[in-house]
Amino acid sequence: MNTTTQTIKTTTLAIDGMTCGHCVQAVTKALSAVPGVKIQSVAVGSAVIETADGGTTGKAVAALGEAGYPAKAPADVPVTAATTPVRSGGGCCGGAKNAMPGGAPGAKASGGCCG
C-alpha cells in the first residue's frame, strides 16, 4: 500500500498596497481563488496561509500581484510571480483611482470603496 504524506507549510506573506478592511476583503478573495491555499488570517499588510508546497505559495503571490497587491514570501519559498505583471496603482484604495483605464491621474473612481 502506498501512502503519501503531505507536509503543510504555514507562510506569512508581506503584502503592499493594503490600507483598509476593503483591501483585506479583496486579498481574501484573491487568495481564496488559488487552489491548494488555506487562509489562516488576513490583516492590513499581511496574510498567513497554509499550503502543501512552495509552488502553491508562488501562485498565491502571483494572484495577489494580479489583484493589485504586490506580495513577498519568505526567501526559502520559490515564487514564480516575477513574470506576472502587477496591476499598476495598487489595491482598492491606495491607487486604484489612478489606474482606471482612460482615467486622468487623481480622478475618482465611481463606486470606489474609500475615495
N, C-alpha and C positions, 0 to 999 in steps of 0.2 A: 504494500500500500504506500503510495506516495503522498506525503503531506508537505505542504509548503507553509512556511511561517512568514508572515509579512511583518516587518518592523514598521511601526507607526512612529513618525517623527513629528515633533511639535516644533514649529518655526515661528518666530516673531518677525514680521515684515515691517520695515520702516516705510511709511507712505507719505509722500509730499502732496501738497495741494488741498488737504482736508482742513476745513475751517469750522464746520458745524455739524449738527445732527443729520442734516440732509446729505452731507458728504458721507457720513457713516452709513446711511441707508444705501447710497449709490455704491459704495465699496462692498457692502454686504451682498448686494445684488450681483455685482460683477464676480465676486468670489463664489457665490452660490451656483453660478453657471459653469464652473470649472469641475469636470468630473474628477472624482478622487480627492476633492478638498472638503474637509470638515472644518467649519468655522468654530473656534473656541470663543473668540471675542473680537470685537472691532471697536476702536476708540479713535478719536481725532489723532491722526499721526501714526497709528499702528494697527496691526491685526495679528492675532495669534491663530494659526491654522494647524491642522493635523493633515499629514499626507503619508502615503505609503512609500514614496520615493522622491528624490530630489527633482526629477523631471517634472513631476506634478507641481512642485513648488515653482519651478520656472514658468510653467503655464499660468499659474496664478499671478505671478509678477507681470507676465505679458498681458493678461486680461485686464489688470489694473491700469497698465500703461495705455491700453486701447480705450479705457473708460476715462482717461484724462488724469489719472493719479499715478505718477511715477513712483515705483516702489523698489526697495532694495531688500534682498535676502542676505542672510549671513554668507560670508565668503566661501564656506565649505559646500554651499548648495549650487549645483550647476544651473545657471539661468540662461535661457536662450532668448531672452527678451531684447537683447542688444539689437537685433534686426527688426524688432517690432516698433513701428513709429508710434510715438506718444502724441496724442491729440494736443495740439497747442492750446494754451490758455488755462490749463489746469482743470480742476474739477468743477462742481456745480456753482460754486460761489466765487472762488478766487479769481478766475479769469474767463469763465465760460462766456461772459458777456462780450469779451473781446474776440472770442473765437467763432462768433456767429458768421456763417457764410454770407458774404456780401455786406456784412455789418461794419460800420465805422468803429475804430478803436474807441472804447469808452461808451459805446451805445448800449442802452439797457436791453436785456433780453426779455421779450414778453413772456410772462409766466415764470420768470426765474424765481428761484427759491428764496434768495436773500437780497436781491438787488432791486 
